Amino acid sequence: MIRFFLAFIIGLISVSNDTFADTLLDGNFTQGGLVFGTVTPGSEVTLDGKLVSITGEGRFLIGFGRDAKPKAELVIAEPGGS
């Protein structure tokens, strides 16, 4: 099974420790895997350019198909577009 290499691009102009303290990812970054995430409420998350649904508490779930490409791009933009 091909392992995934995720390119995490966090859309921030200035990065603080608080930004990363609110971002959690847990799961299997592999084909057929699921990843549970938590971000600051109001953030925008995209996976390979597609918007990911986020709860009001900032939780989301992403899944990788069994035939998924070997690379994926996860982008997290903090509230306010920073």
N, C-alpha and C positions, 0 to 999 in steps of 0.2 A: 504494500500500500504506500502510495506516495505521501510523504509528510508535507504539510502546508507551511509555507513561510509567509507570515502576514506582515505586511508593511503598515505599520501604525503611523498615521499622519494625524497629528492633533492640530487642528486649525487655531493656533493661538499666536498672537503677536508677542505677548509677554507671558512667560510660563512661571507659575508660582508653585510652591509645594502643595497648596490647597487644591490646585487643579488635578494633580495626580492622586491626591488622597481620596477624592470622590470617584475615581475610575477604577473599577474592579472587573476582571475577566477571569472566568473559571470554566474549564471544560476541556474538550478534546479538539484540538486544532488539526484534525485529520479528515480524510474522506469519510463521510458517514458520521462525523462528529457533531456534537452540540456544544455551544458555548453560551453560558449565562453571563450577562454583563450588568453592571450598575454604573451610571454616570450621574453627574449633577442634573437634577430635574430641570427640564427645559432645553437640554443639550440636543443637538442633532447628530444622529449616527447614520452613516451610509456604509454599505458593503458592496464593493465593486460598482459604485455609482448609484446603487438602489437604496432608497430611504428605508431605514429599519424602524419598525413601530416601537415606541417607548411608552411605558406606563407613566402615570403622573408622579410616581416615586422615583423615576429614572431607571427602571429595570427593563431589560430587553433580552431576547433570545435569538441567536443566529444558528443556522444549521448548514452543514456542507453535504451536498449530495454524494453518493458513492462514486459518481463519475466527475466530481468537481475538478477544476483545473488545479495545478500544483501551487499556484500563487493566488492570493486574494488581498485586496486593499481595504482596510477598515479605517474610516475617517470619523473622528469625533470632534465636533465643533461645540464649544462652550456656549451657554446662553448669551445673547447679545451679539453674536457673530464674531466674538474675539477668539 
